[in-house]
Amino acid sequence: MARRGRAGENGMKRPLKILVPLAFWLLVWALASWAVGLELLLPGPLAVGRRLLALAGRLDFWLSVGATLGRVFLGLLWGALAGAVLAFATHFSTWADRLISPAVRVVRATPVVSFILLVYLWAPRSAIPWVISGLMVLPVVWGALSAGLDCMDKNMLEFARAYRFSRLKTLKIIYFPALRPQLAAGLLTAFGLAWKSGVAAEVLCPPLWAIGSRIQQAKLGLETPDLFAWTLAIVALSLALEGLLRRGLERGTGRD
């Protein structure tokens, strides 16, 4: 009975942990909007909420959301695959490490705006967001997997050699299970970077259908409630998708 009571208390506390901070910051936002007194500079949460509901009832809202999601996940996919391939290459080849590792570190250190402007010279406008997203993902996945490979259990590798496992079998039985936690952590970090950099690229190089394009239009038209509404949509989508990705990765790594 005591355990059930504690479980019930914990179940009641979880919503409060979310609702109380949310209510607090909404109140701060409402008071700040009231103090400013000008919707053009800082619209209140009610005005932004009404505008978001109005936008969500339009087809172009969902077309823009869907297009942005497609670009972000495409960037996440190619960046993660490239990062994984390069991590294994730099781990197993000294020359690959000498040639590739400095380039990956340069990509990691370069501001995203610089890449957006450079890629704008070479790629079609619609391709820029997913190219940029992938470039931001690649060094994160490479770093996570490189660290995992450097910490591999040497006894397990000796076991694989003693029993003459093929390279494919060694990857499947030894490397992949050991690297899952590092890959999961890397992908969670990479997703946030892919999302933010992809939307930033859409703002600077707006495609026809994109969340970033709608933000740019709202800014140019001084439609501040729309600007806040689209920003709120970005935050909500990011949190929801990150939660789904986290749950999927935890299941994949065998964690509850």
Buried (B, 14 or more C-beta within 10 A) or exposed (E): EEEEEEEEEEEEEEEEEEEEEEEEEBEEBEEEBEEEEEBEEBBBBEBBBBBBEEBEEEEEBEEBBEBBBBBBBBBBBBBBBBBBBBBBBBBEEEEBBEEBBEEBEEBBEEEBEEBBBBBBEEBEBBBBBBBBBBBBBBBBBBBBBBBBBEEBEEEBBEBBEEEEBEEEEBBEBBBEEBBBBBBBBBBBBBBBBBBBBBBBBBBBBBBEBBBBBBBBBBBEEEBBBBBBBBBBBBEEBBEEBBEEBBEEBEEEBEEE
